[in-house]
Amino acid sequence: MAFADKYIGALAASNLLDDGRHHQAGPLKAAALADRSTRNLGALLHRVKYGGTVIQKLAKAVAERARVEKTLADAVRKKDEQKQADCRQALEANDAACATAGSEAAAFRALLVDWCEIVAKKGRDRNWIKPADWPKIGHLAPAMYRRVAEHSLAHYLDDVCKTCSGTGSMEGRATLRACSACSGSRRAAVTSIAGLSDYEVRLVGQMVDELHALEMSHAGLAGALLRRD
């Protein structure tokens, strides 16, 4: 059983006694120790990604809000009053949907805040906006960092390949073959995203890969701690 399965099982357990007969607390302890050792978001990533569909819907709502906000900014610049009204109505509906998510939203919001800070730092350190371009477009950097963070998190939380339903294979005439959409990886590729430039889409893909690396690193360390316990 993968560590993620054990961790989510522990989250759903009604009895967290830790004795000779009860071991559900083990994955939670291992996750906490792994986070303390690696100082990453591993436990929170596991909780949010595998904790249920409500959080995945929240992630999509946040990514959709970023798209609508960009559309609204374009409408304001073009003085398109009807488009502005439509965008504001969409934003109000989005906020209402997020407000009804209840306590499950807390973990997602915490992860989103932390991830936005991490992505912004990566963007600055890696010169996503070249130093020579800062005088002209440097003021746009915070919004770009936020868009990349929100869309990468949303994709990561719901990245199962829809073509093969996450199996990595498709049925052929006589045998199974690798899914043509995901090449057997079971994960959907990051393609064009409404409201984002091709450059931003590439950055989203890079950040999705880094989220998976964080998850795998944490799972490996936590799994080793759990086996050692």
C-alpha positions as a Python dict, from the first residue, in 0.01 Angstrom:
ca = {
    (1, 'M'): (0, 0, 0),
    (2, 'A'): (134, 342, -96),
    (3, 'F'): (198, 593, 180),
    (4, 'A'): (-78, 819, 44),
    (5, 'D'): (-333, 540, 99),
    (6, 'K'): (-215, 487, 457),
    (7, 'Y'): (-216, 860, 529),
    (8, 'I'): (-569, 917, 397),
    (9, 'G'): (-685, 607, 583),
    (10, 'A'): (-549, 759, 903),
    (11, 'L'): (-724, 1089, 834),
    (12, 'A'): (-1054, 905, 801),
    (13, 'A'): (-1001, 680, 1104),
    (14, 'S'): (-1240, 711, 1397),
    (15, 'N'): (-987, 568, 1642),
    (16, 'L'): (-635, 708, 1664),
    (17, 'L'): (-519, 509, 1966),
    (18, 'D'): (-152, 414, 1935),
    (19, 'D'): (-91, 79, 2096),
    (20, 'G'): (-28, -285, 2009),
    (21, 'R'): (-361, -321, 1832),
    (22, 'H'): (-414, 25, 1686),
    (23, 'H'): (-176, 171, 1432),
    (24, 'Q'): (-378, 436, 1248),
    (25, 'A'): (-185, 719, 1414),
    (26, 'G'): (142, 595, 1260),
    (27, 'P'): (103, 757, 915),
    (28, 'L'): (9, 1091, 1073),
    (29, 'K'): (316, 1086, 1297),
    (30, 'A'): (541, 984, 1007),
    (31, 'A'): (400, 1264, 789),
    (32, 'A'): (462, 1523, 1059),
    (33, 'L'): (818, 1401, 1116),
    (34, 'A'): (889, 1401, 742),
    (35, 'D'): (765, 1758, 712),
    (36, 'R'): (984, 1866, 1002),
    (37, 'S'): (1286, 1699, 847),
    (38, 'T'): (1238, 1820, 489),
    (39, 'R'): (1063, 2149, 564),
    (40, 'N'): (827, 2114, 271),
    (41, 'L'): (452, 2095, 218),
    (42, 'G'): (436, 1718, 191),
    (43, 'A'): (174, 1640, 455),
    (44, 'L'): (-49, 1926, 343),
    (45, 'L'): (-15, 1820, -21),
    (46, 'H'): (-124, 1467, 68),
    (47, 'R'): (-415, 1589, 276),
    (48, 'V'): (-544, 1825, 12),
    (49, 'K'): (-480, 1609, -297),
    (50, 'Y'): (-628, 1289, -160),
    (51, 'G'): (-875, 1430, 93),
    (52, 'G'): (-1180, 1445, -133),
    (53, 'T'): (-1349, 1605, -431),
    (54, 'V'): (-1457, 1923, -249),
    (55, 'I'): (-1099, 2048, -236),
    (56, 'Q'): (-1043, 1965, -602),
    (57, 'K'): (-1349, 2174, -689),
    (58, 'L'): (-1211, 2459, -479),
    (59, 'A'): (-883, 2446, -671),
    (60, 'K'): (-1070, 2466, -1001),
    (61, 'A'): (-1273, 2759, -869),
    (62, 'V'): (-958, 2948, -774),
    (63, 'A'): (-802, 2888, -1116),
    (64, 'E'): (-1125, 2998, -1284),
    (65, 'R'): (-1125, 3316, -1075),
    (66, 'A'): (-777, 3402, -1201),
    (67, 'R'): (-898, 3362, -1561),
    (68, 'V'): (-1208, 3578, -1502),
    (69, 'E'): (-1005, 3849, -1329),
    (70, 'K'): (-774, 3870, -1630),
    (71, 'T'): (-1075, 3889, -1863),
    (72, 'L'): (-1222, 4164, -1645),
    (73, 'A'): (-898, 4363, -1663),
    (74, 'D'): (-906, 4336, -2044),
    (75, 'A'): (-1271, 4446, -2049),
    (76, 'V'): (-1193, 4748, -1831),
    (77, 'R'): (-909, 4845, -2063),
    (78, 'K'): (-1137, 4814, -2366),
    (79, 'K'): (-1428, 4986, -2184),
    (80, 'D'): (-1654, 4688, -2255),
    (81, 'E'): (-1925, 4743, -1993),
    (82, 'Q'): (-2126, 4429, -2075),
    (83, 'K'): (-1817, 4207, -2043),
    (84, 'Q'): (-1728, 4381, -1717),
    (85, 'A'): (-2075, 4309, -1577),
    (86, 'D'): (-2056, 3944, -1686),
    (87, 'C'): (-1714, 3902, -1524),
    (88, 'R'): (-1824, 4061, -1196),
    (89, 'Q'): (-2129, 3834, -1187),
    (90, 'A'): (-1906, 3532, -1246),
    (91, 'L'): (-1672, 3641, -966),
    (92, 'E'): (-1965, 3679, -723),
    (93, 'A'): (-2089, 3329, -809),
    (94, 'N'): (-1736, 3194, -766),
    (95, 'D'): (-1703, 3354, -422),
    (96, 'A'): (-2039, 3214, -316),
    (97, 'A'): (-1937, 2862, -420),
    (98, 'C'): (-1612, 2886, -224),
    (99, 'A'): (-1791, 3022, 84),
    (100, 'T'): (-2015, 2713, 104),
    (101, 'A'): (-1722, 2469, 104),
    (102, 'G'): (-1708, 2463, 484),
    (103, 'S'): (-1417, 2355, 700),
    (104, 'E'): (-1261, 2142, 426),
    (105, 'A'): (-1151, 2465, 262),
    (106, 'A'): (-911, 2554, 544),
    (107, 'A'): (-641, 2307, 441),
    (108, 'F'): (-669, 2408, 78),
    (109, 'R'): (-643, 2779, 157),
    (110, 'A'): (-337, 2719, 377),
    (111, 'L'): (-171, 2523, 97),
    (112, 'L'): (-260, 2787, -160),
    (113, 'V'): (-110, 3068, 51),
    (114, 'D'): (213, 2875, 108),
    (115, 'W'): (238, 2769, -255),
    (116, 'C'): (183, 3124, -383),
    (117, 'E'): (471, 3242, -165),
    (118, 'I'): (697, 2960, -287),
    (119, 'V'): (614, 3023, -653),
    (120, 'A'): (672, 3397, -617),
    (121, 'K'): (1017, 3330, -470),
    (122, 'K'): (1097, 3086, -750),
    (123, 'G'): (983, 3341, -1005),
    (124, 'R'): (1211, 3607, -862),
    (125, 'D'): (1508, 3375, -816),
    (126, 'R'): (1475, 3230, -1166),
    (127, 'N'): (1417, 3565, -1339),
    (128, 'W'): (1084, 3473, -1497),
    (129, 'I'): (1080, 3841, -1584),
    (130, 'K'): (1423, 3935, -1713),
    (131, 'P'): (1606, 4215, -1527),
    (132, 'A'): (1610, 4423, -1845),
    (133, 'D'): (1229, 4400, -1865),
    (134, 'W'): (1157, 4503, -1505),
    (135, 'P'): (1130, 4877, -1574),
    (136, 'K'): (850, 4809, -1826),
    (137, 'I'): (659, 4509, -1690),
    (138, 'G'): (796, 4447, -1339),
    (139, 'H'): (469, 4571, -1188),
    (140, 'L'): (292, 4275, -1354),
    (141, 'A'): (511, 4016, -1178),
    (142, 'P'): (295, 3957, -864),
    (143, 'A'): (-15, 3883, -1073),
    (144, 'M'): (182, 3648, -1300),
    (145, 'Y'): (329, 3461, -1003),
    (146, 'R'): (-19, 3422, -856),
    (147, 'R'): (-167, 3293, -1183),
    (148, 'V'): (109, 3037, -1221),
    (149, 'A'): (69, 2925, -858),
    (150, 'E'): (-309, 2893, -875),
    (151, 'H'): (-321, 2709, -1206),
    (152, 'S'): (-35, 2474, -1119),
    (153, 'L'): (-198, 2380, -789),
    (154, 'A'): (-536, 2331, -954),
    (155, 'H'): (-385, 2103, -1221),
    (156, 'Y'): (-181, 1907, -967),
    (157, 'L'): (-487, 1841, -752),
    (158, 'D'): (-687, 1706, -1045),
    (159, 'D'): (-431, 1575, -1293),
    (160, 'V'): (-576, 1232, -1370),
    (161, 'C'): (-574, 1170, -1744),
    (162, 'K'): (-936, 1190, -1860),
    (163, 'T'): (-875, 987, -2174),
    (164, 'C'): (-779, 668, -1988),
    (165, 'S'): (-934, 759, -1650),
    (166, 'G'): (-594, 735, -1488),
    (167, 'T'): (-519, 375, -1588),
    (168, 'G'): (-236, 467, -1825),
    (169, 'S'): (-359, 225, -2089),
    (170, 'M'): (-633, 181, -2345),
    (171, 'E'): (-789, -130, -2487),
    (172, 'G'): (-681, -211, -2840),
    (173, 'R'): (-799, -479, -3079),
    (174, 'A'): (-620, -762, -2904),
    (175, 'T'): (-437, -620, -2606),
    (176, 'L'): (-385, -315, -2389),
    (177, 'R'): (-169, -32, -2516),
    (178, 'A'): (-33, 282, -2356),
    (179, 'C'): (-274, 572, -2350),
    (180, 'S'): (-198, 805, -2640),
    (181, 'A'): (-290, 1114, -2437),
    (182, 'C'): (-67, 1059, -2133),
    (183, 'S'): (181, 804, -2281),
    (184, 'G'): (109, 572, -1989),
    (185, 'S'): (194, 827, -1716),
    (186, 'R'): (-171, 839, -1597),
    (187, 'R'): (-139, 1216, -1560),
    (188, 'A'): (-291, 1478, -1786),
    (189, 'A'): (-45, 1705, -1960),
    (190, 'V'): (-48, 2079, -1903),
    (191, 'T'): (-167, 2226, -2232),
    (192, 'S'): (-316, 2562, -2326),
    (193, 'I'): (-492, 2744, -2042),
    (194, 'A'): (-748, 3018, -2107),
    (195, 'G'): (-616, 3356, -1999),
    (196, 'L'): (-250, 3249, -1982),
    (197, 'S'): (26, 3308, -2234),
    (198, 'D'): (225, 3015, -2376),
    (199, 'Y'): (515, 3123, -2155),
    (200, 'E'): (297, 3112, -1843),
    (201, 'V'): (163, 2770, -1942),
    (202, 'R'): (520, 2639, -1959),
    (203, 'L'): (583, 2779, -1611),
    (204, 'V'): (264, 2611, -1485),
    (205, 'G'): (393, 2279, -1619),
    (206, 'Q'): (724, 2326, -1441),
    (207, 'M'): (550, 2404, -1112),
    (208, 'V'): (322, 2101, -1147),
    (209, 'D'): (634, 1885, -1183),
    (210, 'E'): (779, 2045, -869),
    (211, 'L'): (460, 1974, -674),
    (212, 'H'): (483, 1608, -773),
    (213, 'A'): (849, 1604, -670),
    (214, 'L'): (757, 1749, -330),
    (215, 'E'): (489, 1487, -285),
    (216, 'M'): (717, 1199, -382),
    (217, 'S'): (1002, 1322, -163),
    (218, 'H'): (775, 1352, 137),
    (219, 'A'): (607, 1016, 74),
    (220, 'G'): (944, 842, 46),
    (221, 'L'): (1074, 986, 371),
    (222, 'A'): (747, 935, 559),
    (223, 'G'): (718, 579, 430),
    (224, 'A'): (1070, 502, 549),
    (225, 'L'): (991, 647, 893),
    (226, 'L'): (672, 441, 908),
    (227, 'R'): (855, 117, 826),
    (228, 'R'): (1119, 197, 1086),
    (229, 'D'): (863, 262, 1358),
}
